[in-house]
Amino acid sequence: MEKELIIILDFGGQYSQQIARRVRECNVYCQVLPYHTSIDKIKEKAPKGFIFTGGAIDASSQPSLTCDPDIYNLGVPILGICYNGKPGKDISPITTMEDPINNLFGVQLGPDEEDNSKGSIFLKNFLYKTCGCSGKWNMSSFVERSIEELKEKIGDRKVLCALSGGVDSSVAAVMISKSVGKQLTCIFVDHGLLRKNEGDEVEEIFTKQFDVNLIRVNAQDRFYSKLAGVTDPERKRKIIGEEFIRVFEEESKKIGRVDYLVQGTIYPDVIESGIGNSAGIKSHHNVGGLPDYVDFKEIIEPLRDLFKDEVRKAGLVLGIPENLVFRQPFPGPGLAVRIIGDITPDKVRILQDADHIYREEVAKAGLDRYISQYFAVLTNIRSVGVKNDERTYDYTVALRAVKTTDFMTANYVELPWEVLGKVSERIVKEVDHVNRICYDITGKPPATIEWE
């Protein structure tokens, strides 16, 4: 398949991710690069077209946000996308820079609109007619090409992957395994903060279905000891990240010399860490808090250019079971940031049981694929209640469910009352030390998706 590429130059806008998604929905591959990317790097990529987004494309009005002027001499079509009017309404062509090939356009696509037919038609015309793209890019071809490229890159050297059990690291691990087989070793650190039965499920899938070299480290007691009495969420994250590194280092030394480290970085991680002139929300180290410097020849990130839904598609192409591919997103620190206050083994068990019931009932209602992310939170609020005709003073569990396309923003989901009622009834009845259930109806922003 011809490797076609559209480059999205980010001048500091907030819509680059949505635009990239729209382009890929047209079956055309694209990458987002900072506006200051060098012309040599751009020439190497040989794009069939550019999309400029955000900031001031007009060099005269804001010269600090200009791209390399040689871009305009490549003879490649350029589309400028702006967002200050009605979706789908064409705006005047941008005429502030010399345009010898008359190919610099401006349009408003309105990426937040669910149905934006005018903008979609305009974008397709730009991609297919103006740029000459074939629209044949798909996940099967991406996976096939990635496996071949990884084989060539890695050769006969060893690869190490820190496997969290989440979708991203799992798909990355399987892709590498399909490329180099037993040259890959996965280290799965079970810190005791996973969802119910998750550790056993991950081990079974990777040892039996994919026959991957897997080292499972049961380090629950070690992590609980380090977290004892800690209530600040940032301290929790740092302690877990630091301890993860220590465990990972200890186990990796037993393997011997390893040249490559695999990370499950995906495109939203890159966006949130800051691209171009965009603000960085938070930095990501996707294998549980690995340091900036690690003693490997290179870090391999095979999913770096994919969105979450594309990662799931890649997982299905690779043959990963649906129950793992569509597993709910899970933070690196695990349940530690869903338990408000200090961490104890008893609190972890309470939350695991409550969360398991919640996920089970949502799946029974057929809503699990509709909701982007849903989970239970064990708050540090205790209240008076009655159970078995006796007074109780037990914990409150909060339930969270959101709908989102990119996890950068999110809306709460209006779950049916009968589902919420069933979940509440079961948790209070079946889980010890819980006597009250609340439902979180806050969007992102102002809240984040996770509570800590």
N, C-alpha and C positions, 0 to 999 in steps of 0.2 A: 504494500500500500504506500502511495506517495505520502511523504511526511509534510503535510501542509501546516503552516503556523501563522496565526495572527498575534501580533504583539500589542498588548495593552500598556501604554505608557501612563503611569500613575503620577499625576502632578499634585497629589495631596488630597484627592477627593475621597469621599466615603463610599463610593459606589463601585469601585473597581472589581470587587468580588462578585457583586450581582451581575455586572456586565460580562465578566468572564463566564459565569454560569449560563447566561443567555447565549453567548457564542457557542459554548459546548452543547447546549440544547439543540443547536443547529447542526450538530455533528461536525463541527470544525474545532480543531485543537487550538488553544491559545495559552499564552503565558502573560503574567503581569510583571512588568519590570519598572524600576524607578525611572523617573523622567530624565535623570542625568546619566543613564547607561551609555557607555561609550559606543561610538559608531562602529568600531572594530568588532565588538561583541555582537552588535545587532547584525552586521554583515555576515558573521559566522552562522547565525540562525536562519538567515535567508527568508525573512517573513514575506508573506503574500499581501499583507496589509497591516496598517496600524490603526489603533483606536486610542485617541487621547482623552483622558478623563480627569476632571477635577482641576482646581487651581486656575491660574491664568495662563492660557495658551498664548495670549498676546504678548510677544516679547517686549513691546514698547511700554506696556502698562506695568509689568512685573518681571524685569529681566532676570531676577534670581531664580525663577521657575521656568527656564527655557531648556529645551532639549538641544542636543548637538545639531547645529544648523545643517550639517551634511545629510541628515535624514531626509530633508526636502529635495535632495538631489538624487535619491535612489530610484525615483520613478515608480514608487510603490504607493497605492491609494492610502489616504489618511482620512479617518472619520473622527470628528470631535463630538463628544457626547456631553450635554449639559443638563441641569436638573432644576430649572427655576421657572418652569411653566407647566402647562397642561401636558400630560403624557401623550405621546404620539403626534404632537404638533411640531412640524418642521420649523426650524428657525433660520434666520438669514445665514448664508454661507460666511465662514470666517475669512475675512479679506485683509487682515492686518499684516500678514506676512506674504512675501512674494511666492507665487504658486505657479511655476512655469508649466506644470502639467494639469493645472485646473482640477485638482482632485482633493481638495480639503473642504470637507462638508461639516455642517453642524446639525445635530438633531437631538430631540428630547425623547428618551425611550421610557422613562418612568419605571425603573426596575422593581419598585415596591408594589406595582399593580399586578394582581393575579392575571387579569386578562387585558393585555395591551396589544391588540391585533395590529394597529397601525405601526407602532414601534417595532414589532416583530417582523412585519413585512419589510419595513425599511432596512432593518438589520440583515435580513436574509438576502435582500437585493444587493446590499453592499458586499456581503461575504461571497455570494455565488456569482453575481453578474459583474460587479466592479472589480473584485479581487480574483475572481476565477476559481474559487475553491470548489471542490467536488462534493463536500459534505459526506465523506465516507469514513470519517473518524468515528470509532466506537470503542467500547471498553474491551471487547475481545481482541481487537487489533493492538490496543495499548498494552494489554497484558502480554500478548505474544511478543511484541517488540521489546518490552521491558525485560522479559526473561532472557531473550537473546543478548541484549546489551549487557545485562548483569553477568551472564556467562563469560562474555568477552572481557569484561572489566576485571572480574575476580580471578579468572584463570583457575589455577590449582591451589590458591591460598585459602587460609581458614577465615571463617566469619563467625562473629559472636553477636547474638541478639538478646537484649533484655526483654523478656516476654512478660507483659502485664496481664494478659488474658483479655484485654479489651480488643475492640474491633481493629483499630489501627495497627497495633504491634502484631496482632495475629495475622492480618493480611500481608503485612510486610514480611513476616517470618515465612509464611507459606510461599510467597513469591520467590524469596531467596532459596528456599528449599527446592522448589521446582527448577531453579537455575543451577545449583551446585550440590544438591543432595547432602550427603553426610559431611561435607566440608563446613556445614553450619551447625553450631551448637547454640541452643537457647537456654538461658538461665531464667527460671521462673521463681522469683522471690515471693513467697507467700507470707505477707506481713501480718496475717491474721485480721486484716481489715477489708477483706473481700466480701462479696455478697454470698448468701447462703449456698453452699455446695459448689461454688464457683471454682475453687482450686482443683477439686477432683474432676470436674467437667473439662477444664482446660488440659489437665494432664492426660486424660483419656483420649481426647481428640488428637492431640499432637503426637502421642506415642503409638496409638493404635491406627488411626486413620491415615496420618501423614508420615509415620515412622521417622520422626525428627529426633535428633540427639537432644534430649531434654534433661536438664538438671533442675529438679524442684528442691528449693531450700525452704524448709519449714521453720521460719524465724519468728513465729508469733510471740513467744515469750520474750524474745530479745526486744522486739518493738514495743510491747506493752510496758516493759520495764523502763525503756527510755521515755515513754510518754506519760508515765505515772505523775499525776498532779498537774499536768500542763493543760491550761485552758485557752491560751491565746492561739487563734487559728494560724497566724503566721509562724509562730514557734512550732506548732504541730507540723506544718509543711516542711520547715527547715530540718527538724529532727528526723522526720521520715525520709526526706531526701538525702540527708547526710548518712543515715543508717543504711539506706538502700545502697549508696555508693560503697560503704564499707563491706557489706555482704557481697555485692557484685564483684568488688576487687578481690576479695578472698577466694571466691569461687573461680574467677577468671584466671587467677594465677595457677590454679591446679591444672588448667587445660594446656598451658604452654603458650608459645608465641602465636598471637592472633593478629592478622593484618587489618581486618575490617570490622567495624562496629555498625550494626544496623539500628536505625531509629525509625519509629513509626510516625514521624512528622508528617502532617497533612497541611493543605494550603491555608485553612483558617488559622493554624498556628503561626504561619509565616506572616499573614496579614496582621494578627494581633501583636506580633513582635515589631511591626512597623515596616512599611514599604514606601519607597520614595519619600514624599514629604508628609505622609500620613502619620498620625500619632500612634505610638506604641502603647497598647493597653496593658500587656504583660508579656514577659519573656517566657518561652516554653523550652523545657528540656524534657522530651517526651518519653524518656525511658526511666522515669521515676526520680529525676533530679540529678542527672549526670553533670559533672563539672564542665566548664567551658573548655578545659584542656584535658584530653585523655590520650593515653599512650597507644594510639593506633595509627596505622598508615593513613587511614581515611575513614570518615563516617559516611555510610551509605543511607540515603533517604529515598527509597523507591516510590513513596507515595506523596512526596513533597508537593507535587503539582495537582493533587486531586482534592476535591471537596468530599465531605463526609458521605453524601449519597453515592458519589462515584467510587469511593473506597468500598462501600457495600457491594456495588455492582462488580467490582474487581474480585471481591471475595467469592461471590457466586460463580464467576467465571473460573476461578481457581479450584472450585469444588468444596469450599468450606461450608459446613452445615448451616442452614438458615438460622437455627437457634443461636449460633455464635455470631453470624454476620449481622443479624438484627438485634443483637444484645444492646441494651441501653448504654449510652455513653457513661463512662465511669471515671471520676477524677483519679489522678495518680496517687494521692494520699488516701484514697479509698474512703471507707466509712468514717475515718477520723474527722473529715470536714462535714460529715452529716450527723455527727454527735456533738451537740453544743455543750461545751464544758470539758471536764476531764474525761479521759478514756479509760475504761475498765473492761475486762473480759465479759462481765455480766451485761454491761451496756451494749457491747458489740453484739452479743447474742440476742438481746431484746430487739435491736434495730434490724438484724438479719431476719428474724422471724416476722417482724412487722412488714418489712420491705418485701419479703417473699410473698406474703398474703396479698399485698397491694398489687404487685406485678401479676400474680396469678389471676386475680379477679378482673384486672384490666384486659388481660389476654382472653379470658373466658367471654368477656363482653365484645370481643372482636375489635378493640380499640388500640391494640398495641402497635399496629403499623401506622395508625393515624396520628398518634402522639409522638412528638420528636423526642421527648425525654420525660420520664416520670419516676419518682422515687419517694421514699419516706425519710423523714428527719426526726431524730430523737432530740427533742428540746431539753433544756435544763429546767423547764417549768414543771413543778409538781402541784397537784391540786387535790382537793377532797372529792371523794366519790364513794359509791356503794357497790360492793361486789360480794355475792353469796351472802347477802343480808348483813354484811359487815362493813364498817367504815374503812375506806382506803385513802392513802395519800401517796399517789403514784404519778408517773410521768405522763406528759402530753406528747403525742406523736403528731407531727405536721406532714401533710401530703402535698406533693408538688407535681404539677403536670404542665408542660409548655409545648407550644407549637412554634416552629421556627424553620427557616430555610437554610440559614447559615450559622446559627448559634451566636451571631453578633448582636442580634436583637431577638426578642421572643415575646409572645403573648401567652397568657395563661389559658388553659383549656377549660371550657365549661363541661366538666364531666357530668353525666346523668346522675340525678339524685339517687336513683336505685343502686347504681354502682358504688357511689360514695357511701351510701347507707350500709351496703353489704360488706364493704371493706372495713368500715368502722365497727360494725357488729362483730366481725370475725377477729379483728385485732384485739379488741377489748376482751373478748371471750377466750381466745386461744393464747395470747401472749401475756405472761406474768408481768406485773409492775407497770401496766399501761391502763389508764382509766379514762382517757380523753383524746379525741381526734379532732384536728383542725385542718382546713384546706386553704392553701396559699393562693390568693388571687392577685398577685403582683406581677407586672410585666417586667421585661428587661429592655431598656431602663425603666424605672429607677433601680430596681433590684438586679442582682446577678441571678443566674439560674441556680447555682449552688448557694447554700446559706452561708458557708464560710469559704 
